[in-house]
Amino acid sequence: MIIIKFASEHDYESLANEDLKIEFDGECLYIHSPASKLHENVVFNLLTIFKRFLSRNPSLGDPIGSKFALKLPNGKRPEPDVVVVPRGAVGDNDSIYEGIPRLVIEVLSPSTKDHDLNVKRKWYEENRVPEIWYVDLEGHKITALRPVKAGTYKATEYSKDVAICEVLGHLEVSLAEIFST
């Protein structure tokens, strides 16, 4: 990952495009290196699972894959690997969602793991994202974070059988399906 300090929103706007995964926190640009095949397979599996479920339950939201930007209320600009936004909140030609998504999913890669677990976690928690998933490729597990009271999130780890997505009606997601390649 390349980090450019003392960047402006203009710098972000001039560099951000559909071919570059770039995030902005108001001071620094974070430019990601290409993802591994394993990472992309897991992202594809997650997106497929959520698209299939949400096509049958459209009122719960729209799933969108990586390289789609968020603009959180605190001005942070992450690009999660998978995000679920309110149904109809994003048009087909939009490349950014402004607001608080229902769910964000970060697939942890060695090069971005610390950034995802520390920097971006803080961004999401500051904005009270209702559910945050961290998918551990090495441990074949998912850690789901959910707010329990002001400023506090509770972590639940799933390493066997299914992960529960509470924000989507307690959807059970098969870990075997997520990690199949």
C-alpha positions in Angstrom: 0.0 0.0 0.0 1.2 3.5 -0.8 0.3 6.2 1.7 0.5 9.9 0.5 0.4 12.3 3.4 -0.8 15.9 3.4 -3.3 15.2 0.6 -6.4 17.2 -0.1 -9.9 16.2 -1.2 -8.9 17.7 -4.6 -6.0 15.2 -4.8 -8.4 12.4 -4.0 -10.9 13.5 -6.6 -8.2 13.8 -9.3 -6.8 10.3 -8.6 -9.9 8.3 -7.8 -11.2 6.2 -10.6 -12.7 2.8 -11.3 -9.3 1.2 -11.9 -7.6 2.3 -8.7 -8.6 1.3 -5.2 -7.9 4.5 -3.2 -9.1 5.7 0.2 -9.0 9.1 1.8 -9.2 10.2 5.5 -9.0 14.0 5.0 -5.2 14.0 5.4 -3.8 10.9 3.7 -4.4 9.0 0.5 -4.2 5.2 0.8 -3.5 3.5 -2.6 -3.9 -0.3 -2.5 -1.9 -2.8 -4.5 -3.7 -5.4 -6.5 -5.5 -8.2 -4.6 -4.5 -11.9 -4.6 -6.6 -14.5 -6.5 -7.7 -15.9 -3.1 -8.8 -12.5 -1.9 -10.8 -11.9 -5.1 -12.4 -15.4 -5.0 -13.6 -14.7 -1.4 -14.9 -11.3 -2.4 -16.7 -12.8 -5.4 -18.3 -15.6 -3.1 -19.4 -13.0 -0.6 -21.0 -10.8 -3.2 -22.7 -13.8 -4.8 -24.2 -14.9 -1.5 -25.4 -11.4 -0.6 -26.8 -10.7 -4.1 -28.7 -14.0 -4.1 -30.2 -13.3 -0.7 -31.0 -9.7 -1.3 -32.6 -10.4 -4.6 -35.2 -12.3 -2.6 -35.3 -9.7 0.2 -34.9 -6.4 -1.7 -36.1 -4.2 1.1 -33.0 -5.1 3.1 -30.5 -3.4 0.8 -28.2 -3.6 -2.3 -24.8 -5.4 -2.2 -22.0 -3.7 -4.0 -18.4 -5.1 -4.6 -15.0 -3.5 -4.2 -13.9 -0.4 -6.0 -17.0 1.3 -4.9 -16.5 4.3 -2.7 -18.3 5.4 0.4 -18.3 8.9 1.7 -19.1 8.6 5.4 -20.6 11.4 7.4 -17.2 12.2 9.0 -15.7 12.7 5.5 -13.7 9.5 5.4 -13.7 7.7 2.0 -13.2 4.0 2.4 -13.7 1.4 -0.3 -14.7 -1.8 1.5 -14.5 -5.2 -0.3 -18.3 -5.6 -0.1 -20.9 -3.1 1.2 -24.6 -3.3 1.6 -26.4 0.1 1.2 -30.1 0.9 1.5 -32.2 -0.3 -1.5 -32.4 2.3 -4.2 -29.8 4.7 -2.6 -27.3 4.2 -5.4 -28.0 4.5 -9.1 -26.5 2.3 -11.8 -24.0 5.0 -12.9 -23.1 6.1 -9.4 -19.6 5.3 -8.0 -20.1 6.6 -4.5 -22.6 6.2 -1.6 -22.8 9.1 0.8 -24.1 8.0 4.2 -23.9 5.1 6.5 -24.1 1.7 4.9 -26.0 -1.2 6.5 -23.0 -3.6 6.4 -19.3 -3.4 5.4 -17.1 -6.3 4.8 -13.3 -6.2 4.7 -11.3 -9.2 3.5 -8.0 -9.2 5.3 -4.9 -9.3 3.1 -1.4 -9.3 4.6 -0.6 -5.9 3.0 -3.8 -4.2 4.3 -4.7 -6.1 7.4 -3.4 -3.5 9.8 -5.0 -0.6 7.9 -8.4 -2.5 7.8 -8.3 -3.5 11.5 -7.1 -0.2 12.9 -7.6 2.8 10.6 -10.7 1.8 8.7 -12.3 0.2 11.8 -12.1 3.6 13.5 -13.7 5.2 10.5 -16.6 2.8 10.6 -17.1 2.9 14.3 -17.0 6.7 14.4 -20.0 6.6 12.0 -21.8 3.8 13.8 -21.9 1.4 10.9 -24.5 -1.2 12.1 -22.4 -4.2 11.2 -18.7 -4.7 10.2 -17.3 -8.0 9.1 -13.6 -8.9 8.9 -12.9 -12.0 6.9 -9.6 -13.7 7.8 -8.3 -15.6 4.8 -5.6 -17.4 6.8 -7.8 -18.5 9.8 -10.9 -19.2 7.7 -13.0 -17.2 10.2 -15.1 -14.1 10.3 -15.2 -11.5 13.0 -18.4 -9.5 13.1 -18.6 -6.2 15.0 -21.8 -4.7 16.2 -22.5 -1.6 18.3 -23.7 -2.3 21.8 -23.7 1.2 23.3 -22.4 4.6 22.4 -18.8 4.3 21.2 -18.6 0.5 21.9 -18.7 -2.4 19.6 -18.9 -6.1 20.5 -16.9 -8.7 18.4 -18.4 -12.1 17.6 -16.1 -14.6 16.0 -17.4 -17.3 13.6 -15.0 -20.1 12.7 -17.4 -23.1 12.2 -20.3 -23.7 9.9 -22.1 -20.3 9.6 -21.7 -16.6 10.3 -24.7 -14.7 11.3 -25.5 -11.3 9.6 -27.8 -9.7 12.2 -28.4 -6.5 10.2 -29.9 -8.6 7.4 -32.5 -10.4 9.4 -30.1 -12.9 11.0 -29.0 -14.3 7.7 -26.9 -17.4 8.1 -23.9 -17.5 5.7 -22.0 -20.7 5.2 -18.3 -20.4 5.9 -17.6 -23.3 3.5 -19.3 -21.3 0.7 -17.4 -18.2 1.5 -14.0 -19.8 1.6 -14.5 -22.2 -1.4 -12.1 -21.4 -4.3 
